[in-house]
Amino acid sequence: MEVIHKIGRRKTAVARVYLSEGKGNITVNKRELDNYFPTATLQYKVKQPLALTENEKTFDVSVNVFGGGITGQAEAIRLALSRAMCELNDENRGILKPEGLLTRDPRMVERKKFGQKKARKKFQFSKR
């Protein structure tokens, strides 16, 4: 099996995932998963596509991720892994699609407008 390469995005985070046969090691930016994502919820998010398709111990995952915060990065990795699982086996699509793991979340930060404090917040209005 050759290496499968997929890209996932979330907000401003971009994750490149390289999937190869192995023992289930996950490295993110040349660090172990437990060191890069300290909380259990973020680790669960990253491992979710592998757990649902029952491939936790069959593949080694190498990830390059940049931009955004740690939550956005974890969700970008999740999307890339889900896409890789679908390329591996078409039956995985039926498992991952109902969970919403193949949908690219389009929500982005709204830009700040001139003449305002933030995107929607205005400066205080003074009548007199």
Order of alpha helices (4+ residues) and beta strands (2+ residues): beta-beta-beta-beta-alpha-alpha-beta-alpha-alpha
